[in-house]
Amino acid sequence: MGVRKENSTNMQNEKCITEGCNLTYAVCKIGGRWKLIILCKLEEGKLRFGEIRKQIPGITERMLTLQLRDLEKEGLVKRTVYAEVPPRVDYELTEIASDLIPIWRQLENWGAKHKILMK
């Protein structure tokens, strides 16, 4: 997830697409291979980094770190650092992310139905 130039064609296209369609805006915020999986894992409550990683086989530490940072930047995940030794960090859904739960449940149902139809 490198830093992109503000005036790059990619950034201009993304801005045009997300400003023109609320659905596309929403999908851009939760899209990608890992973001929805991470959000779903946090549905039951706070988790530490290692707990999230154990629940998502195949994700690297670096990718999980990058995705959590993106989700935090987008206001979907709250990161709490406790002043303890060793330091403890918890991640949890924000209120606005919790609003997505019924939506991803519907997408989950659609995915199950679509998988059956495509076999």
Biopython code that builds the backbone (N, CA, C, O; Angstrom):
import numpy as np
from Bio.PDB.StructureBuilder import StructureBuilder

atoms = [
    (1, "MET", "N", (0.830, -1.178, 0.000)),
    (1, "MET", "CA", (0.000, 0.000, 0.000)),
    (1, "MET", "C", (0.876, 1.244, 0.000)),
    (1, "MET", "O", (0.982, 1.946, 1.005)),
    (2, "GLY", "N", (1.492, 1.501, -1.122)),
    (2, "GLY", "CA", (2.354, 2.668, -1.201)),
    (2, "GLY", "C", (1.529, 3.940, -1.252)),
    (2, "GLY", "O", (0.317, 3.917, -1.469)),
    (3, "VAL", "N", (2.224, 5.048, -1.045)),
    (3, "VAL", "CA", (1.563, 6.336, -1.116)),
    (3, "VAL", "C", (1.443, 6.716, -2.591)),
    (3, "VAL", "O", (2.424, 6.695, -3.334)),
    (4, "ARG", "N", (0.228, 7.061, -2.996)),
    (4, "ARG", "CA", (0.000, 7.437, -4.387)),
    (4, "ARG", "C", (-0.012, 8.952, -4.511)),
    (4, "ARG", "O", (-0.420, 9.667, -3.596)),
    (5, "LYS", "N", (0.439, 9.417, -5.653)),
    (5, "LYS", "CA", (0.423, 10.851, -5.910)),
    (5, "LYS", "C", (-1.020, 11.330, -6.025)),
    (5, "LYS", "O", (-1.860, 10.680, -6.647)),
    (6, "GLU", "N", (-1.283, 12.466, -5.421)),
    (6, "GLU", "CA", (-2.637, 13.031, -5.392)),
    (6, "GLU", "C", (-3.187, 13.293, -6.795)),
    (6, "GLU", "O", (-4.390, 13.166, -7.025)),
    (7, "ASN", "N", (-2.309, 13.659, -7.729)),
    (7, "ASN", "CA", (-2.781, 13.997, -9.074)),
    (7, "ASN", "C", (-2.537, 12.873, -10.082)),
    (7, "ASN", "O", (-2.617, 13.100, -11.290)),
    (8, "SER", "N", (-2.243, 11.669, -9.600)),
    (8, "SER", "CA", (-2.045, 10.549, -10.515)),
    (8, "SER", "C", (-3.373, 10.180, -11.180)),
    (8, "SER", "O", (-4.449, 10.466, -10.654)),
    (9, "THR", "N", (-3.272, 9.542, -12.342)),
    (9, "THR", "CA", (-4.477, 9.117, -13.056)),
    (9, "THR", "C", (-5.294, 8.169, -12.195)),
    (9, "THR", "O", (-6.522, 8.258, -12.168)),
    (10, "ASN", "N", (-4.631, 7.265, -11.493)),
    (10, "ASN", "CA", (-5.311, 6.307, -10.621)),
    (10, "ASN", "C", (-6.112, 7.033, -9.539)),
    (10, "ASN", "O", (-7.274, 6.705, -9.302)),
    (11, "MET", "N", (-5.499, 8.010, -8.890)),
    (11, "MET", "CA", (-6.191, 8.765, -7.832)),
    (11, "MET", "C", (-7.354, 9.581, -8.414)),
    (11, "MET", "O", (-8.422, 9.662, -7.807)),
    (12, "GLN", "N", (-7.145, 10.179, -9.580)),
    (12, "GLN", "CA", (-8.211, 10.961, -10.213)),
    (12, "GLN", "C", (-9.389, 10.071, -10.581)),
    (12, "GLN", "O", (-10.543, 10.451, -10.382)),
    (13, "ASN", "N", (-9.102, 8.886, -11.121)),
    (13, "ASN", "CA", (-10.167, 7.943, -11.463)),
    (13, "ASN", "C", (-10.926, 7.506, -10.220)),
    (13, "ASN", "O", (-12.156, 7.488, -10.217)),
    (14, "GLU", "N", (-10.192, 7.150, -9.154)),
    (14, "GLU", "CA", (-10.841, 6.719, -7.911)),
    (14, "GLU", "C", (-11.729, 7.824, -7.354)),
    (14, "GLU", "O", (-12.848, 7.559, -6.916)),
    (15, "LYS", "N", (-11.242, 9.049, -7.367)),
    (15, "LYS", "CA", (-12.022, 10.179, -6.861)),
    (15, "LYS", "C", (-13.310, 10.348, -7.671)),
    (15, "LYS", "O", (-14.387, 10.548, -7.108)),
    (16, "CYS", "N", (-13.186, 10.266, -8.984)),
    (16, "CYS", "CA", (-14.347, 10.414, -9.873)),
    (16, "CYS", "C", (-15.384, 9.318, -9.604)),
    (16, "CYS", "O", (-16.582, 9.590, -9.521)),
    (17, "ILE", "N", (-14.910, 8.091, -9.471)),
    (17, "ILE", "CA", (-15.808, 6.954, -9.261)),
    (17, "ILE", "C", (-16.496, 7.040, -7.903)),
    (17, "ILE", "O", (-17.709, 6.854, -7.810)),
    (18, "THR", "N", (-15.722, 7.324, -6.842)),
    (18, "THR", "CA", (-16.302, 7.313, -5.495)),
    (18, "THR", "C", (-17.178, 8.529, -5.226)),
    (18, "THR", "O", (-18.110, 8.453, -4.426)),
    (19, "GLU", "N", (-16.895, 9.641, -5.878)),
    (19, "GLU", "CA", (-17.741, 10.825, -5.685)),
    (19, "GLU", "C", (-19.044, 10.709, -6.452)),
    (19, "GLU", "O", (-20.041, 11.332, -6.086)),
    (20, "GLY", "N", (-19.045, 9.911, -7.522)),
    (20, "GLY", "CA", (-20.228, 9.807, -8.369)),
    (20, "GLY", "C", (-21.218, 8.744, -7.941)),
    (20, "GLY", "O", (-22.365, 8.752, -8.387)),
    (21, "CYS", "N", (-20.792, 7.822, -7.077)),
    (21, "CYS", "CA", (-21.665, 6.694, -6.722)),
    (21, "CYS", "C", (-21.427, 6.291, -5.268)),
    (21, "CYS", "O", (-20.316, 5.905, -4.903)),
    (22, "ASN", "N", (-22.444, 6.378, -4.455)),
    (22, "ASN", "CA", (-22.316, 6.024, -3.039)),
    (22, "ASN", "C", (-21.975, 4.548, -2.840)),
    (22, "ASN", "O", (-21.226, 4.203, -1.926)),
    (23, "LEU", "N", (-22.520, 3.678, -3.692)),
    (23, "LEU", "CA", (-22.225, 2.256, -3.595)),
    (23, "LEU", "C", (-20.746, 1.998, -3.858)),
    (23, "LEU", "O", (-20.104, 1.254, -3.117)),
    (24, "THR", "N", (-20.209, 2.600, -4.894)),
    (24, "THR", "CA", (-18.790, 2.435, -5.207)),
    (24, "THR", "C", (-17.926, 2.989, -4.087)),
    (24, "THR", "O", (-16.906, 2.396, -3.737)),
    (25, "TYR", "N", (-18.325, 4.117, -3.524)),
    (25, "TYR", "CA", (-17.613, 4.687, -2.382)),
    (25, "TYR", "C", (-17.528, 3.661, -1.249)),
    (25, "TYR", "O", (-16.455, 3.426, -0.694)),
    (26, "ALA", "N", (-18.660, 3.061, -0.916)),
    (26, "ALA", "CA", (-18.709, 2.082, 0.175)),
    (26, "ALA", "C", (-17.837, 0.866, -0.127)),
    (26, "ALA", "O", (-17.093, 0.403, 0.739)),
    (27, "VAL", "N", (-17.925, 0.353, -1.340)),
    (27, "VAL", "CA", (-17.146, -0.825, -1.723)),
    (27, "VAL", "C", (-15.656, -0.513, -1.676)),
    (27, "VAL", "O", (-14.865, -1.374, -1.292)),
    (28, "CYS", "N", (-15.260, 0.677, -2.050)),
    (28, "CYS", "CA", (-13.846, 1.062, -1.980)),
    (28, "CYS", "C", (-13.340, 1.074, -0.538)),
    (28, "CYS", "O", (-12.167, 0.793, -0.293)),
    (29, "LYS", "N", (-14.196, 1.391, 0.400)),
    (29, "LYS", "CA", (-13.787, 1.443, 1.807)),
    (29, "LYS", "C", (-13.609, 0.056, 2.417)),
    (29, "LYS", "O", (-12.773, -0.128, 3.301)),
    (30, "ILE", "N", (-14.388, -0.921, 1.951)),
    (30, "ILE", "CA", (-14.315, -2.264, 2.550)),
    (30, "ILE", "C", (-13.801, -3.307, 1.574)),
    (30, "ILE", "O", (-13.700, -4.485, 1.918)),
    (31, "GLY", "N", (-13.470, -2.880, 0.347)),
    (31, "GLY", "CA", (-13.054, -3.817, -0.687)),
    (31, "GLY", "C", (-11.648, -4.343, -0.475)),
    (31, "GLY", "O", (-10.939, -3.925, 0.441)),
    (32, "GLY", "N", (-11.266, -5.252, -1.325)),
    (32, "GLY", "CA", (-9.960, -5.881, -1.217)),
    (32, "GLY", "C", (-10.097, -7.279, -0.660)),
    (32, "GLY", "O", (-11.178, -7.703, -0.252)),
    (33, "ARG", "N", (-9.003, -7.973, -0.650)),
    (33, "ARG", "CA", (-9.004, -9.379, -0.255)),
    (33, "ARG", "C", (-9.250, -9.589, 1.237)),
    (33, "ARG", "O", (-9.870, -10.582, 1.618)),
    (34, "TRP", "N", (-8.785, -8.685, 2.082)),
    (34, "TRP", "CA", (-8.754, -8.969, 3.521)),
    (34, "TRP", "C", (-9.682, -8.123, 4.385)),
    (34, "TRP", "O", (-10.034, -8.557, 5.482)),
    (35, "LYS", "N", (-10.088, -6.953, 3.950)),
    (35, "LYS", "CA", (-10.791, -6.029, 4.843)),
    (35, "LYS", "C", (-12.088, -6.590, 5.408)),
    (35, "LYS", "O", (-12.318, -6.501, 6.614)),
    (36, "LEU", "N", (-12.935, -7.161, 4.573)),
    (36, "LEU", "CA", (-14.199, -7.712, 5.086)),
    (36, "LEU", "C", (-13.962, -8.872, 6.045)),
    (36, "LEU", "O", (-14.676, -9.022, 7.036)),
    (37, "ILE", "N", (-12.965, -9.683, 5.749)),
    (37, "ILE", "CA", (-12.652, -10.811, 6.644)),
    (37, "ILE", "C", (-12.253, -10.277, 8.011)),
    (37, "ILE", "O", (-12.711, -10.782, 9.036)),
    (38, "ILE", "N", (-11.406, -9.265, 8.029)),
    (38, "ILE", "CA", (-10.967, -8.665, 9.294)),
    (38, "ILE", "C", (-12.163, -8.093, 10.040)),
    (38, "ILE", "O", (-12.326, -8.333, 11.236)),
    (39, "LEU", "N", (-12.998, -7.338, 9.336)),
    (39, "LEU", "CA", (-14.177, -6.754, 9.982)),
    (39, "LEU", "C", (-15.084, -7.838, 10.562)),
    (39, "LEU", "O", (-15.597, -7.693, 11.671)),
    (40, "CYS", "N", (-15.281, -8.916, 9.816)),
    (40, "CYS", "CA", (-16.131, -10.015, 10.301)),
    (40, "CYS", "C", (-15.560, -10.649, 11.561)),
    (40, "CYS", "O", (-16.311, -11.006, 12.468)),
    (41, "LYS", "N", (-14.251, -10.791, 11.628)),
    (41, "LYS", "CA", (-13.613, -11.383, 12.814)),
    (41, "LYS", "C", (-13.808, -10.498, 14.038)),
    (41, "LYS", "O", (-13.860, -10.992, 15.164)),
    (42, "LEU", "N", (-13.914, -9.188, 13.819)),
    (42, "LEU", "CA", (-14.096, -8.255, 14.934)),
    (42, "LEU", "C", (-15.562, -8.089, 15.338)),
    (42, "LEU", "O", (-15.873, -7.354, 16.276)),
    (43, "GLU", "N", (-16.445, -8.765, 14.639)),
    (43, "GLU", "CA", (-17.881, -8.637, 14.913)),
    (43, "GLU", "C", (-18.236, -9.023, 16.346)),
    (43, "GLU", "O", (-19.114, -8.404, 16.948)),
    (44, "GLU", "N", (-17.579, -10.020, 16.893)),
    (44, "GLU", "CA", (-17.913, -10.504, 18.239)),
    (44, "GLU", "C", (-17.300, -9.663, 19.349)),
    (44, "GLU", "O", (-17.638, -9.848, 20.518)),
    (45, "GLY", "N", (-16.407, -8.746, 19.005)),
    (45, "GLY", "CA", (-15.805, -7.898, 20.036)),
    (45, "GLY", "C", (-14.327, -7.662, 19.789)),
    (45, "GLY", "O", (-13.788, -7.992, 18.733)),
    (46, "LYS", "N", (-13.689, -7.080, 20.795)),
    (46, "LYS", "CA", (-12.282, -6.713, 20.699)),
    (46, "LYS", "C", (-11.388, -7.935, 20.511)),
    (46, "LYS", "O", (-11.610, -8.994, 21.097)),
    (47, "LEU", "N", (-10.371, -7.747, 19.674)),
    (47, "LEU", "CA", (-9.355, -8.784, 19.484)),
    (47, "LEU", "C", (-7.988, -8.123, 19.432)),
    (47, "LEU", "O", (-7.844, -6.973, 19.018)),
    (48, "ARG", "N", (-6.993, -8.880, 19.861)),
    (48, "ARG", "CA", (-5.616, -8.426, 19.736)),
    (48, "ARG", "C", (-5.091, -8.856, 18.369)),
    (48, "ARG", "O", (-5.659, -9.730, 17.715)),
    (49, "PHE", "N", (-4.000, -8.227, 17.956)),
    (49, "PHE", "CA", (-3.411, -8.489, 16.653)),
    (49, "PHE", "C", (-3.190, -9.981, 16.427)),
    (49, "PHE", "O", (-3.590, -10.525, 15.397)),
    (50, "GLY", "N", (-2.554, -10.636, 17.388)),
    (50, "GLY", "CA", (-2.255, -12.069, 17.258)),
    (50, "GLY", "C", (-3.509, -12.919, 17.145)),
    (50, "GLY", "O", (-3.520, -13.925, 16.435)),
    (51, "GLU", "N", (-4.560, -12.518, 17.841)),
    (51, "GLU", "CA", (-5.820, -13.262, 17.768)),
    (51, "GLU", "C", (-6.449, -13.140, 16.383)),
    (51, "GLU", "O", (-6.986, -14.110, 15.847)),
    (52, "ILE", "N", (-6.378, -11.944, 15.815)),
    (52, "ILE", "CA", (-6.910, -11.751, 14.453)),
    (52, "ILE", "C", (-6.109, -12.607, 13.477)),
    (52, "ILE", "O", (-6.675, -13.299, 12.631)),
    (53, "ARG", "N", (-4.802, -12.549, 13.605)),
    (53, "ARG", "CA", (-3.931, -13.289, 12.678)),
    (53, "ARG", "C", (-4.200, -14.786, 12.751)),
    (53, "ARG", "O", (-4.222, -15.454, 11.717)),
    (54, "LYS", "N", (-4.404, -15.326, 13.946)),
    (54, "LYS", "CA", (-4.690, -16.764, 14.095)),
    (54, "LYS", "C", (-6.001, -17.143, 13.405)),
    (54, "LYS", "O", (-6.138, -18.256, 12.898)),
    (55, "GLN", "N", (-6.957, -16.227, 13.386)),
    (55, "GLN", "CA", (-8.264, -16.516, 12.795)),
    (55, "GLN", "C", (-8.293, -16.360, 11.280)),
    (55, "GLN", "O", (-9.264, -16.747, 10.630)),
    (56, "ILE", "N", (-7.218, -15.788, 10.713)),
    (56, "ILE", "CA", (-7.172, -15.583, 9.260)),
    (56, "ILE", "C", (-5.910, -16.254, 8.708)),
    (56, "ILE", "O", (-4.899, -15.588, 8.488)),
    (57, "PRO", "N", (-5.969, -17.561, 8.487)),
    (57, "PRO", "CA", (-4.792, -18.244, 7.947)),
    (57, "PRO", "C", (-4.446, -17.662, 6.569)),
    (57, "PRO", "O", (-5.330, -17.379, 5.761)),
    (58, "GLY", "N", (-3.184, -17.497, 6.328)),
    (58, "GLY", "CA", (-2.753, -17.022, 5.023)),
    (58, "GLY", "C", (-2.416, -15.544, 4.977)),
    (58, "GLY", "O", (-1.709, -15.110, 4.068)),
    (59, "ILE", "N", (-2.899, -14.762, 5.925)),
    (59, "ILE", "CA", (-2.558, -13.339, 5.920)),
    (59, "ILE", "C", (-1.206, -13.168, 6.612)),
    (59, "ILE", "O", (-0.946, -13.770, 7.655)),
    (60, "THR", "N", (-0.357, -12.344, 6.017)),
    (60, "THR", "CA", (0.940, -12.087, 6.631)),
    (60, "THR", "C", (0.801, -10.997, 7.687)),
    (60, "THR", "O", (-0.177, -10.249, 7.693)),
    (61, "GLU", "N", (1.776, -10.913, 8.573)),
    (61, "GLU", "CA", (1.755, -9.857, 9.586)),
    (61, "GLU", "C", (1.748, -8.486, 8.931)),
    (61, "GLU", "O", (1.022, -7.585, 9.351)),
    (62, "ARG", "N", (2.561, -8.342, 7.902)),
    (62, "ARG", "CA", (2.645, -7.050, 7.205)),
    (62, "ARG", "C", (1.299, -6.679, 6.589)),
    (62, "ARG", "O", (0.847, -5.543, 6.732)),
    (63, "MET", "N", (0.661, -7.616, 5.911)),
    (63, "MET", "CA", (-0.620, -7.321, 5.274)),
    (63, "MET", "C", (-1.683, -7.003, 6.316)),
    (63, "MET", "O", (-2.477, -6.081, 6.127)),
    (64, "LEU", "N", (-1.710, -7.751, 7.412)),
    (64, "LEU", "CA", (-2.681, -7.476, 8.468)),
    (64, "LEU", "C", (-2.450, -6.080, 9.040)),
    (64, "LEU", "O", (-3.403, -5.336, 9.274)),
    (65, "THR", "N", (-1.202, -5.730, 9.261)),
    (65, "THR", "CA", (-0.873, -4.393, 9.771)),
    (65, "THR", "C", (-1.368, -3.315, 8.810)),
    (65, "THR", "O", (-1.997, -2.346, 9.234)),
    (66, "LEU", "N", (-1.087, -3.480, 7.524)),
    (66, "LEU", "CA", (-1.504, -2.487, 6.527)),
    (66, "LEU", "C", (-3.024, -2.374, 6.450)),
    (66, "LEU", "O", (-3.566, -1.271, 6.379)),
    (67, "GLN", "N", (-3.705, -3.511, 6.465)),
    (67, "GLN", "CA", (-5.164, -3.498, 6.369)),
    (67, "GLN", "C", (-5.801, -2.881, 7.608)),
    (67, "GLN", "O", (-6.765, -2.123, 7.496)),
    (68, "LEU", "N", (-5.274, -3.196, 8.788)),
    (68, "LEU", "CA", (-5.795, -2.596, 10.019)),
    (68, "LEU", "C", (-5.581, -1.087, 10.021)),
    (68, "LEU", "O", (-6.452, -0.334, 10.457)),
    (69, "ARG", "N", (-4.425, -0.643, 9.534)),
    (69, "ARG", "CA", (-4.169, 0.804, 9.440)),
    (69, "ARG", "C", (-5.179, 1.473, 8.503)),
    (69, "ARG", "O", (-5.722, 2.533, 8.814)),
    (70, "ASP", "N", (-5.421, 0.841, 7.359)),
    (70, "ASP", "CA", (-6.414, 1.392, 6.409)),
    (70, "ASP", "C", (-7.795, 1.464, 7.045)),
    (70, "ASP", "O", (-8.478, 2.484, 6.948)),
    (71, "LEU", "N", (-8.203, 0.381, 7.695)),
    (71, "LEU", "CA", (-9.527, 0.342, 8.319)),
    (71, "LEU", "C", (-9.642, 1.374, 9.435)),
    (71, "LEU", "O", (-10.700, 1.972, 9.630)),
    (72, "GLU", "N", (-8.555, 1.577, 10.162)),
    (72, "GLU", "CA", (-8.556, 2.601, 11.216)),
    (72, "GLU", "C", (-8.656, 3.999, 10.588)),
    (72, "GLU", "O", (-9.414, 4.846, 11.060)),
    (73, "LYS", "N", (-7.891, 4.225, 9.529)),
    (73, "LYS", "CA", (-7.917, 5.514, 8.830)),
    (73, "LYS", "C", (-9.308, 5.811, 8.279)),
    (73, "LYS", "O", (-9.740, 6.964, 8.270)),
    (74, "GLU", "N", (-10.008, 4.780, 7.822)),
    (74, "GLU", "CA", (-11.351, 4.935, 7.264)),
    (74, "GLU", "C", (-12.425, 5.045, 8.341)),
    (74, "GLU", "O", (-13.598, 5.239, 8.024)),
    (75, "GLY", "N", (-12.037, 4.922, 9.613)),
    (75, "GLY", "CA", (-12.991, 5.053, 10.709)),
    (75, "GLY", "C", (-13.821, 3.807, 10.956)),
    (75, "GLY", "O", (-14.874, 3.879, 11.589)),
    (76, "LEU", "N", (-13.355, 2.654, 10.458)),
    (76, "LEU", "CA", (-14.109, 1.412, 10.615)),
    (76, "LEU", "C", (-13.607, 0.553, 11.767)),
    (76, "LEU", "O", (-14.337, -0.292, 12.285)),
    (77, "VAL", "N", (-12.361, 0.772, 12.164)),
    (77, "VAL", "CA", (-11.761, 0.010, 13.263)),
    (77, "VAL", "C", (-11.163, 0.991, 14.261)),
    (77, "VAL", "O", (-10.523, 1.974, 13.889)),
    (78, "LYS", "N", (-11.388, 0.699, 15.531)),
    (78, "LYS", "CA", (-10.810, 1.503, 16.606)),
    (78, "LYS", "C", (-9.644, 0.720, 17.195)),
    (78, "LYS", "O", (-9.782, -0.452, 17.542)),
    (79, "ARG", "N", (-8.502, 1.377, 17.303)),
    (79, "ARG", "CA", (-7.297, 0.777, 17.874)),
    (79, "ARG", "C", (-7.068, 1.401, 19.244)),
    (79, "ARG", "O", (-6.969, 2.622, 19.368)),
    (80, "THR", "N", (-6.983, 0.558, 20.276)),
    (80, "THR", "CA", (-6.749, 1.038, 21.626)),
    (80, "THR", "C", (-5.428, 0.487, 22.129)),
    (80, "THR", "O", (-5.222, -0.726, 22.150)),
    (81, "VAL", "N", (-4.528, 1.382, 22.536)),
    (81, "VAL", "CA", (-3.227, 0.995, 23.077)),
    (81, "VAL", "C", (-3.273, 1.195, 24.586)),
    (81, "VAL", "O", (-3.620, 2.273, 25.068)),
    (82, "TYR", "N", (-2.920, 0.153, 25.324)),
    (82, "TYR", "CA", (-2.915, 0.215, 26.780)),
    (82, "TYR", "C", (-1.489, 0.441, 27.267)),
    (82, "TYR", "O", (-0.550, -0.174, 26.761)),
    (83, "ALA", "N", (-1.329, 1.318, 28.242)),
    (83, "ALA", "CA", (-0.011, 1.642, 28.793)),
    (83, "ALA", "C", (0.417, 0.553, 29.761)),
    (83, "ALA", "O", (0.403, 0.745, 30.977)),
    (84, "GLU", "N", (0.796, -0.585, 29.212)),
    (84, "GLU", "CA", (1.227, -1.724, 29.999)),
    (84, "GLU", "C", (2.577, -2.197, 29.467)),
    (84, "GLU", "O", (2.987, -1.834, 28.365)),
    (85, "VAL", "N", (3.248, -3.001, 30.259)),
    (85, "VAL", "CA", (4.482, -3.633, 29.804)),
    (85, "VAL", "C", (4.280, -5.127, 29.886)),
    (85, "VAL", "O", (4.054, -5.641, 30.982)),
    (86, "PRO", "N", (4.349, -5.860, 28.774)),
    (86, "PRO", "CA", (4.512, -5.341, 27.414)),
    (86, "PRO", "C", (3.236, -4.634, 26.951)),
    (86, "PRO", "O", (2.156, -4.878, 27.489)),
    (87, "PRO", "N", (3.368, -3.751, 25.944)),
    (87, "PRO", "CA", (2.199, -2.999, 25.466)),
    (87, "PRO", "C", (1.113, -3.937, 24.932)),
    (87, "PRO", "O", (1.407, -4.972, 24.334)),
    (88, "ARG", "N", (-0.118, -3.560, 25.155)),
    (88, "ARG", "CA", (-1.261, -4.339, 24.661)),
    (88, "ARG", "C", (-2.083, -3.434, 23.759)),
    (88, "ARG", "O", (-2.357, -2.280, 24.089)),
    (89, "VAL", "N", (-2.471, -3.981, 22.611)),
    (89, "VAL", "CA", (-3.272, -3.229, 21.647)),
    (89, "VAL", "C", (-4.485, -4.069, 21.285)),
    (89, "VAL", "O", (-4.356, -5.241, 20.931)),
    (90, "ASP", "N", (-5.653, -3.469, 21.375)),
    (90, "ASP", "CA", (-6.906, -4.120, 20.974)),
    (90, "ASP", "C", (-7.466, -3.418, 19.752)),
    (90, "ASP", "O", (-7.262, -2.223, 19.543)),
    (91, "TYR", "N", (-8.183, -4.202, 18.947)),
    (91, "TYR", "CA", (-8.897, -3.661, 17.784)),
    (91, "TYR", "C", (-10.361, -4.023, 17.941)),
    (91, "TYR", "O", (-10.698, -5.114, 18.400)),
    (92, "GLU", "N", (-11.233, -3.094, 17.553)),
    (92, "GLU", "CA", (-12.668, -3.350, 17.609)),
    (92, "GLU", "C", (-13.370, -2.552, 16.519)),
    (92, "GLU", "O", (-12.821, -1.580, 15.999)),
    (93, "LEU", "N", (-14.575, -2.965, 16.182)),
    (93, "LEU", "CA", (-15.379, -2.241, 15.203)),
    (93, "LEU", "C", (-15.830, -0.913, 15.785)),
    (93, "LEU", "O", (-16.123, -0.813, 16.977)),
    (94, "THR", "N", (-15.884, 0.097, 14.943)),
    (94, "THR", "CA", (-16.499, 1.352, 15.352)),
    (94, "THR", "C", (-18.008, 1.219, 15.142)),
    (94, "THR", "O", (-18.484, 0.238, 14.571)),
    (95, "GLU", "N", (-18.733, 2.203, 15.605)),
    (95, "GLU", "CA", (-20.198, 2.166, 15.454)),
    (95, "GLU", "C", (-20.595, 2.125, 13.976)),
    (95, "GLU", "O", (-21.509, 1.397, 13.590)),
    (96, "ILE", "N", (-19.899, 2.913, 13.157)),
    (96, "ILE", "CA", (-20.241, 2.949, 11.734)),
    (96, "ILE", "C", (-19.931, 1.613, 11.063)),
    (96, "ILE", "O", (-20.632, 1.211, 10.134)),
    (97, "ALA", "N", (-18.893, 0.925, 11.522)),
    (97, "ALA", "CA", (-18.587, -0.405, 10.974)),
    (97, "ALA", "C", (-19.641, -1.417, 11.413)),
    (97, "ALA", "O", (-20.005, -2.309, 10.646)),
    (98, "SER", "N", (-20.127, -1.284, 12.634)),
    (98, "SER", "CA", (-21.175, -2.190, 13.120)),
    (98, "SER", "C", (-22.440, -2.082, 12.277)),
    (98, "SER", "O", (-23.193, -3.048, 12.151)),
    (99, "ASP", "N", (-22.672, -0.902, 11.699)),
    (99, "ASP", "CA", (-23.818, -0.718, 10.800)),
    (99, "ASP", "C", (-23.721, -1.614, 9.563)),
    (99, "ASP", "O", (-24.727, -1.891, 8.910)),
    (100, "LEU", "N", (-22.512, -2.062, 9.249)),
    (100, "LEU", "CA", (-22.295, -2.915, 8.069)),
    (100, "LEU", "C", (-22.667, -4.383, 8.307)),
    (100, "LEU", "O", (-22.824, -5.137, 7.346)),
    (101, "ILE", "N", (-22.809, -4.793, 9.547)),
    (101, "ILE", "CA", (-23.025, -6.217, 9.847)),
    (101, "ILE", "C", (-24.210, -6.806, 9.080)),
    (101, "ILE", "O", (-24.044, -7.844, 8.441)),
    (102, "PRO", "N", (-25.391, -6.198, 9.112)),
    (102, "PRO", "CA", (-26.494, -6.802, 8.344)),
    (102, "PRO", "C", (-26.223, -6.813, 6.833)),
    (102, "PRO", "O", (-26.726, -7.674, 6.112)),
    (103, "ILE", "N", (-25.432, -5.858, 6.371)),
    (103, "ILE", "CA", (-25.114, -5.801, 4.944)),
    (103, "ILE", "C", (-24.192, -6.938, 4.567)),
    (103, "ILE", "O", (-24.418, -7.604, 3.557)),
    (104, "TRP", "N", (-23.143, -7.180, 5.366)),
    (104, "TRP", "CA", (-22.260, -8.283, 5.009)),
    (104, "TRP", "C", (-22.924, -9.630, 5.242)),
    (104, "TRP", "O", (-22.529, -10.617, 4.621)),
    (105, "ARG", "N", (-23.905, -9.700, 6.104)),
    (105, "ARG", "CA", (-24.692, -10.935, 6.243)),
    (105, "ARG", "C", (-25.466, -11.203, 4.944)),
    (105, "ARG", "O", (-25.521, -12.339, 4.473)),
    (106, "GLN", "N", (-26.064, -10.145, 4.371)),
    (106, "GLN", "CA", (-26.776, -10.299, 3.099)),
    (106, "GLN", "C", (-25.814, -10.710, 1.988)),
    (106, "GLN", "O", (-26.142, -11.570, 1.171)),
    (107, "LEU", "N", (-24.635, -10.103, 1.954)),
    (107, "LEU", "CA", (-23.630, -10.473, 0.948)),
    (107, "LEU", "C", (-23.182, -11.923, 1.135)),
    (107, "LEU", "O", (-22.960, -12.645, 0.162)),
    (108, "GLU", "N", (-23.053, -12.337, 2.386)),
    (108, "GLU", "CA", (-22.679, -13.717, 2.700)),
    (108, "GLU", "C", (-23.736, -14.686, 2.166)),
    (108, "GLU", "O", (-23.401, -15.708, 1.567)),
    (109, "ASN", "N", (-25.001, -14.363, 2.383)),
    (109, "ASN", "CA", (-26.095, -15.203, 1.874)),
    (109, "ASN", "C", (-26.101, -15.239, 0.356)),
    (109, "ASN", "O", (-26.296, -16.295, -0.245)),
    (110, "TRP", "N", (-25.885, -14.083, -0.266)),
    (110, "TRP", "CA", (-25.816, -14.023, -1.722)),
    (110, "TRP", "C", (-24.662, -14.880, -2.228)),
    (110, "TRP", "O", (-24.813, -15.618, -3.202)),
    (111, "GLY", "N", (-23.499, -14.781, -1.561)),
    (111, "GLY", "CA", (-22.336, -15.572, -1.965)),
    (111, "GLY", "C", (-22.589, -17.059, -1.884)),
    (111, "GLY", "O", (-22.193, -17.808, -2.777)),
    (112, "ALA", "N", (-23.249, -17.498, -0.816)),
    (112, "ALA", "CA", (-23.563, -18.926, -0.667)),
    (112, "ALA", "C", (-24.488, -19.385, -1.791)),
    (112, "ALA", "O", (-24.292, -20.453, -2.372)),
    (113, "LYS", "N", (-25.492, -18.573, -2.089)),
    (113, "LYS", "CA", (-26.444, -18.911, -3.154)),
    (113, "LYS", "C", (-25.748, -18.940, -4.511)),
    (113, "LYS", "O", (-25.962, -19.859, -5.301)),
    (114, "HIS", "N", (-24.926, -17.947, -4.777)),
    (114, "HIS", "CA", (-24.228, -17.835, -6.061)),
    (114, "HIS", "C", (-23.259, -19.009, -6.258)),
    (114, "HIS", "O", (-23.144, -19.547, -7.359)),
    (115, "LYS", "N", (-22.569, -19.400, -5.187)),
    (115, "LYS", "CA", (-21.621, -20.534, -5.281)),
    (115, "LYS", "C", (-22.337, -21.796, -5.703)),
    (115, "LYS", "O", (-21.833, -22.559, -6.526)),
    (116, "ILE", "N", (-23.525, -22.021, -5.133)),
    (116, "ILE", "CA", (-24.313, -23.218, -5.474)),
    (116, "ILE", "C", (-24.743, -23.164, -6.935)),
    (116, "ILE", "O", (-24.665, -24.163, -7.649)),
    (117, "LEU", "N", (-25.192, -22.005, -7.372)),
    (117, "LEU", "CA", (-25.665, -21.858, -8.747)),
    (117, "LEU", "C", (-24.529, -22.016, -9.766)),
    (117, "LEU", "O", (-24.771, -22.451, -10.892)),
    (118, "MET", "N", (-23.317, -21.674, -9.390)),
    (118, "MET", "CA", (-22.195, -21.720, -10.316)),
    (118, "MET", "C", (-21.514, -23.086, -10.385)),
    (118, "MET", "O", (-20.610, -23.286, -11.196)),
    (119, "LYS", "N", (-21.943, -24.029, -9.538)),
    (119, "LYS", "CA", (-21.335, -25.374, -9.566)),
    (119, "LYS", "C", (-21.884, -26.204, -10.686)),
    (119, "LYS", "O", (-21.483, -27.356, -10.854)),
]
sb = StructureBuilder()
sb.init_structure("model")
sb.init_model(0)
sb.init_chain("A")
sb.init_seg("    ")
for serial, (resi, resn, name, xyz) in enumerate(atoms, 1):
    if name == "N":
        sb.init_residue(resn, " ", resi, " ")
    sb.init_atom(name, np.array(xyz, "f"), 0.0, 1.0, " ", f" {name:<3s}", serial, name[0])
structure = sb.get_structure()
